Every structure is written in C-alpha cells, then in structure tokens.
Amino acid sequence: MKTPILPPDSAKPIAPYTPAILSNGTLYLSGQIALDGKGELHTGDIATETRQVMENLGNLLKAADMGYEHLVKITILLSDMSLYAAVNEVYGSYFGDVPPAREAYAVKGLPRGVNVEISGIAVKG
C-alpha cells in the first residue's frame, strides 16, 4: 500500500508526480527544487536555493511524522559541480553526527532552470 504525502502548504507538483509516497514505513521523497508553497522560486544565491530545498524536504518529512534524522539516502543534482562546496555547507547544517548516505551529480539541466534538486528516502523505525 502506498500513501501520498501532500502537505497543503508545500509547493504543488509541476509535473505528474507525487511529492512523497509513504509505503511500509519508508518515505520516498521526489526531487525538490527551491519552489515554495506559494509557487515562488528562491534562487537568489545557491545558499538560499539549497535552504529552500531542504525546508521543502523537511515539510514533507514532517507531514509523514518524520524528521531529517530519518533520512537514509539522498541524491543531489547540481547544475554545476562548482556549487558542490556551497551546497554542502547548507545541506550539512541539517544533520547531526550521522548524515544519510548520498551521491551528488552535475547534470545538463534541471526543472525551471534551478541549480540544485534533492531527493531522498527516509525510514521510520
């Protein structure tokens, strides 16, 4: 069984997907960009953009009664690897001693011309 996670104050999907799916205690988080619940992009600088992405993930986690500590796997997509250090600085501030497993890739393009997109998997229990 799968349960869609659609918090009312989160960004609405810009394509045919569900922002998060809860199935058997595992939360699958679709890639999040810096689009807020009002439909505004926050792309002034990479730190601001990354912070909004992480807050979007946090909203989905909270709606599933989870937190950042439940994340076990993350995928980060970047428009350019030169952004890697700046993204890591913001990203790392959301985790304690045991951050999730992850990978980071530079890709040719991201939705809405953003610089970072992050998806993940969280497990409760």
C-alpha positions in Angstrom: 0.0 0.0 0.0 1.2 3.5 -0.7 0.1 6.7 0.8 0.6 10.1 -0.9 2.1 12.8 1.2 0.7 16.2 0.0 1.1 18.9 2.7 -1.3 21.8 1.9 1.4 24.4 2.4 4.0 22.8 0.2 4.9 23.5 -3.4 2.5 22.0 -5.8 4.0 19.5 -8.3 4.9 21.0 -11.6 4.6 17.6 -13.4 2.7 14.4 -13.0 4.2 13.1 -9.8 3.5 12.9 -6.0 5.9 14.9 -3.8 6.3 11.9 -1.4 5.0 8.4 -1.1 4.9 6.5 2.2 4.9 2.7 1.9 5.6 0.2 4.7 7.3 2.8 6.9 9.6 4.1 4.1 9.1 7.6 2.7 10.2 8.2 -0.9 10.8 11.9 -1.5 10.6 13.2 -5.1 13.2 15.7 -6.1 12.6 19.0 -4.5 13.6 22.4 -6.0 13.5 25.8 -4.4 9.8 26.3 -5.1 7.9 27.4 -2.1 4.2 26.7 -1.2 3.2 30.0 -2.9 4.8 28.9 -6.2 7.8 31.3 -5.9 11.3 30.2 -6.8 14.0 31.1 -4.3 17.1 31.3 -6.5 18.9 34.4 -5.4 22.1 32.5 -4.5 23.0 28.9 -4.0 22.8 29.0 -0.2 19.2 30.4 -0.3 18.2 27.9 -3.0 19.6 25.0 -1.1 18.0 26.1 2.2 14.6 26.3 0.5 15.1 22.8 -1.0 16.0 21.4 2.4 12.9 23.2 4.0 10.7 21.6 1.3 12.1 18.2 2.2 11.5 19.0 5.9 7.9 19.9 5.2 7.3 16.5 3.5 9.1 14.6 6.3 7.0 16.4 9.0 3.8 15.6 7.1 4.8 11.9 7.4 5.6 12.3 11.1 9.4 12.1 10.4 12.4 14.4 10.5 15.8 14.9 8.9 17.2 12.2 11.2 15.0 9.6 9.4 16.7 10.2 6.0 18.8 7.3 5.0 19.6 8.1 1.3 19.9 11.4 -0.6 20.5 12.2 -4.2 21.7 15.8 -5.1 21.6 17.0 -8.6 23.6 20.2 -9.4 23.7 22.4 -12.4 27.5 22.7 -11.9 29.9 20.9 -9.6 31.4 24.3 -8.7 28.4 24.7 -6.4 29.3 21.5 -4.5 31.0 23.1 -1.5 28.3 25.8 -1.0 25.5 23.3 -1.2 27.4 21.0 1.2 27.7 23.9 3.7 23.9 24.4 3.9 23.0 20.8 3.5 25.3 19.6 6.3 23.7 22.0 8.8 20.5 19.9 8.7 22.2 16.8 10.0 23.9 15.6 13.2 26.7 13.1 13.5 25.2 10.5 11.1 24.1 12.2 7.9 22.4 10.0 5.3 24.2 8.1 2.5 24.2 10.1 -0.7 25.6 10.9 -4.1 25.9 14.2 -6.0 25.9 14.7 -9.7 26.2 17.6 -12.1 23.5 17.4 -14.8 22.9 19.2 -18.0 19.7 20.9 -16.8 17.2 21.0 -14.0 13.5 22.0 -13.9 12.8 25.7 -14.0 16.5 26.4 -14.5 17.3 25.8 -10.9 20.8 25.0 -9.6 20.0 22.2 -7.1 17.4 19.4 -6.8 17.4 17.0 -3.9 15.5 13.7 -3.5 15.7 11.2 -0.7 14.5 8.1 1.1 13.5 8.2 4.8 12.7 5.3 7.1 10.9 5.4 10.4 11.7 2.8 13.0 
